[in-house]
Amino acid sequence: MKWFPGFGFQRRKRELQEEIDAHLQMAIADRVARGEAEETARRAAAREFGNIPLVQDVTRDMWGQGGLEQLGRDIRYALRQLRKSPGFTIAATAMLTVAICANSTVFSWIDGTMLRPIPGARDTGDLVTLQRGERNFSPTPPFSYLDYRDLREQNHTFAGMLAYHNDWIALTGGAQPERVYIANVSAYFFDVLGIKPALGRFFLPEEETRRGAVPEVILSSSLWKTRYAADPAIVGKSIEVSRHPLTVIGVAPEGFIGAAPGLRDDLWVTLDPLGNDGWRMSHRDSDWLILIGRLRPGVSRGQAAQDLDTQMHHIVVAYPDQHLGDNRITLDPMWRSPFGVNGLMSATLPILLAFAALVLLLTCANVATLTLVRFVSRRRELAIRQSLGANRMQLVRQMVMEGALLSIVAGAVALLLTLWTSKSFGWFFPATSNPLVLNGTMDHEVVIGIVLFSLLSGMLCGALPAWRSSHAPAVEVLKAESASISGGSRNRKLLSGLVVAQIALSLPLLLCSGLFLRTLKNLAGANPGFEQDHILTASVGLSIAGYSRDETMVIRHKILDRVSALPGVKVASLTNWIPMTLIQKKSDAYPEGYAPRPHESLQVLMVDVSPRYFESLHIPVLEGREFTPDDKDKAPMVVIVDQTAAQHYWPGQDPLGKRLRVVGDGPLFTVVGVVRNSTHTFVNESPEPIVYRSIFQEGGVETTVQVETEGNPVDLAPAVENAIHSIDTRLPVFDVRPMRESTQMASTFAVLQSTLAGMFALIGLVLAVTGIYGVVAYRTQMRTHEIGIRMALGASRVDVLRLVLVQGLWLTGIGLALGLAFALGLTRFIARLLYGIGANDPVTVASVVMLLGAMSLLACYLPAHRAMRRNPVTAIREL
Amino acid sequence: MSEKDQYKNRIELLQGTLDMLILQTLQWGPQHGYGIVQALRLRSGDVLQVETGSLYPALHRLERQGWVQSEWKQSESKQRARYYRITARGKKQLASDLGRWERIVEAIGSVMYVKPEESES
């Protein structure tokens, strides 16, 4: 046992030994001088001196707060005490480990997503993201290029402002095209974020608009490593993107994956690298850029928002026709940025962390109960130490040290576990067509978090009982009979309080998990308004692989023909969007003759679909018709709307034949059909208007084949892929999977919430029940003698049962009442995460109260039953 | 029970008086632990028997408070022993302890030696 073996301490220890030896030698010498035999004198002197180790121990206590030595001695003492009761030590450490790990795991997820929104970027706290118009959890890019330029150059509150636009594209030139996520970025993109190139250089400011030169590209570190084998001479080489040659000018540093939190960019190019997007670069009504600004030092978010609002107002006044609808600007810090995944994370993860914190409090209450029970049986030892001169501070310190040791060990184990559990976040996300990079991270912040959680729990577990015990007057304790040791009334109150706290803390956990589980069940049982069970989807990268618009149209027709002809295929159709995948395709719609309210957003969901789309998804056409193969390029432009859109734009009128524009000065589309509402993003969304265009009239960039199958959709996947490749082997086909799998994305967060809340609630239930069992059993044992006497005097077994049960039930009752008040106050924080169930749903409330009550009753009944069956004679003898 | 009573007596000796007795003993010259026990026993006519379990913690506490200093020396009988010497601060402390002690003795005395009729009136 060498803990902090300071030289000073060892020397003083040796000197004390020598001092005591000298004392004994002199005592023996005196006795021998008085005529005693040497052996007798030695024994007498030793007897007179007393217990040498105890004297040494108490004397060493006097050496005082010698820093490390003192700490070392406290640790040794605490370890000795803990080793004496291994059952307690193991149980307490295990419980604390689980509780700390629950906290650190959720915290590592927050750390990996919300706290590190842009890995590699400098001072992300100064970055804000801009929204225009109605606030939305997943908005489409809100700004046009020219508006961005004006805002960037005219604001007074930003040190820099960047813009980007994400898209899929294919790396061609290899044997098989590879789909990658690309970002068009503005000048200063990397400067605003504070990123330095690992190789080569980043874009120059003047390259933002410079055309005609050889287009340039920057590679992400991971793409450089996986596809180009980390070629050190990559800068200056040419790669093929969408069949266009691009020159690599630089490689981004390791870890940097772009400006959208949680999404991974593979390549960066300038805003208009090929010079063929002049329309996007020159029209103020073409919103395609996401903006992030870095605040000037000392500027608050509110000031910046006001500044931008003023600038935006000037723009709207100058170009009113390109800025119909809502133009107010709001700013969000990156941790809750709606672009990327953090908007969703920030709605869920803090709540889960709060649950984990409840679990930690609950565990501390439980461990404190155990500690207190243990200290009661050690009060004699503590009183003796106190009477020998140990001051109260020392006793408190030693007891706090026990709690601290337990939580340090628990924290260390939790740290190791978190290395693994932090990576479990990714499991919750199903296969998706988004380039999601989501996981917890285990960095110094998480480690600091674990240290804080451990310290907190150590204080709660050790300090509470220590504070309690240090107040016990030593003499009283020494005099006291064992019976009264058990039941000092203050002790009893603290124990009861801890039991009540445990029940009161576990009830909200149970209630929330109950509500989340019912929500999950409701979500799974909800009808999304479309068929998703016998549908296979496969995406084809037509335009990303560089096919022209005309080629794309031809290939789309061919795909539809070949896939429809496959055996086992009922209906085949095309779309550019799959519902309930967290992807939203939005565009402004300008219905003819419709006067928007002030600040009304004109954005609607707008997707491109082929004939028989509604048939394959079983979405009924209520009025008019579906698209036909004739709704193509040269034919009149047509759209189909859903009920929400029809009622919104043409209330009380027949929507058929009405017309709308998609671009302010673009062509007019005529409504030819109305379809029933269906779910777009979340089951619990409020209905949003959707407008369907014909995929053969719109050359949108994405094409997804959607097949209704007779049997299991997975079985048809190879045949569909082959059919597409039979048109052109170089066609990139990806994300081939049953629709059911894709739409799981919509309930990901419900699954996450109910899984974690369920686990936490289970831990809470076990802790609360073992807590009340422990206290009732302990008290009953202490009263064995009294119960024996009562039975000897004629109390029946039922009387004994009642005696023990009543006190347990009192505690349970008070705990349930407090917990219910607490829980009902808390559920409103999760109300917006629920579906199909109220935050105070009486059935759920009643069932969790009954569950907890019943478990507590059982926990009280077991010791009561044991007490009842005791033989009174042995009970009296036992003291 | 006897064990408990022993502890109780020792506590009563401890409360305040042992420190004063040790400091007083050291007034007469540096002394080692065994010497202090013997001196106290002799001076008190065998009434005060200081327990080693109280003496050594007290000595080490006094040293930490700076009221005594210690050094290793040879005794007359060639035994190497740790000698304690009272410091200036220790003397001040002793004076204040003594003053308090006298007040207590006086106070207790005036309670204990009151005439019966006076206490009844």
HADDOCK unambig.tbl for C-alpha pairs under 7 A between the chains (distance, minus, plus):
assign (segid A and resid 19 and name CA) (segid B and resid 81 and name CA) 6.27 0.50 0.50
assign (segid A and resid 19 and name CA) (segid B and resid 82 and name CA) 6.18 0.50 0.50
assign (segid A and resid 22 and name CA) (segid B and resid 80 and name CA) 6.92 0.50 0.50
assign (segid A and resid 22 and name CA) (segid B and resid 81 and name CA) 5.85 0.50 0.50
assign (segid A and resid 23 and name CA) (segid B and resid 33 and name CA) 6.73 0.50 0.50
assign (segid A and resid 23 and name CA) (segid B and resid 34 and name CA) 5.20 0.50 0.50
assign (segid A and resid 49 and name CA) (segid B and resid 52 and name CA) 5.84 0.50 0.50
assign (segid A and resid 55 and name CA) (segid B and resid 53 and name CA) 4.80 0.50 0.50
assign (segid A and resid 58 and name CA) (segid B and resid 57 and name CA) 6.19 0.50 0.50
assign (segid A and resid 59 and name CA) (segid B and resid 56 and name CA) 5.94 0.50 0.50
assign (segid A and resid 59 and name CA) (segid B and resid 57 and name CA) 3.99 0.50 0.50
assign (segid A and resid 59 and name CA) (segid B and resid 60 and name CA) 6.65 0.50 0.50
assign (segid A and resid 62 and name CA) (segid B and resid 57 and name CA) 6.00 0.50 0.50
assign (segid A and resid 62 and name CA) (segid B and resid 60 and name CA) 5.97 0.50 0.50
assign (segid A and resid 62 and name CA) (segid B and resid 61 and name CA) 5.18 0.50 0.50
assign (segid A and resid 63 and name CA) (segid B and resid 60 and name CA) 6.72 0.50 0.50
assign (segid A and resid 63 and name CA) (segid B and resid 61 and name CA) 6.96 0.50 0.50
assign (segid A and resid 63 and name CA) (segid B and resid 64 and name CA) 6.84 0.50 0.50
assign (segid A and resid 387 and name CA) (segid B and resid 11 and name CA) 6.26 0.50 0.50
assign (segid A and resid 388 and name CA) (segid B and resid 54 and name CA) 6.89 0.50 0.50
